[in-house]
Amino acid sequence: MSVHEVEGSTENDGGAWIRVRGPLGIARLAHTQIVRATAPTDEVGGVLEGRAVTRNGTVANVGWSLGAAPRGTHVALSLDVDAKSALDRFLLAIGGRRWLERQLLRGALEDLRTELQRR
């Protein structure tokens, strides 16, 4: 999965429009936004929740939860996709959901690695 275009949103939600390209030339334009971000405290880990909505109505909700672990940080990733179009439902059923989860996890880990290297 790769993001090819990022455009600022004309809406007042702080989100952006992105074009995501997958295998076989399949691409989707989606409006993304952070829905909730909670900073970690001594007692509770941090949470980041995002949402992406395509023009055909497919919605993806993504969540990252971070918590202390004995040798670092425990990261939990959740993905929930509600496909509205018949084509998106078909693509998810034939393996698109697993592909999306793998790519999202790989991208999230790479972003985390990059951020940690900056510090």
Secondary structure, DSSP 4 states (H G I P E B T S, - for coil): -EEEEEEE-SSTTS-EEEEEE-GGG-EEEEEEEEEEEE---SSS--EEEEEEEETTS-EEEEEEEEEEETTEEEEEEEEEEE--SHHHHHHIIIIIHHHHHHHHHHHHHHHHHHHHHH-
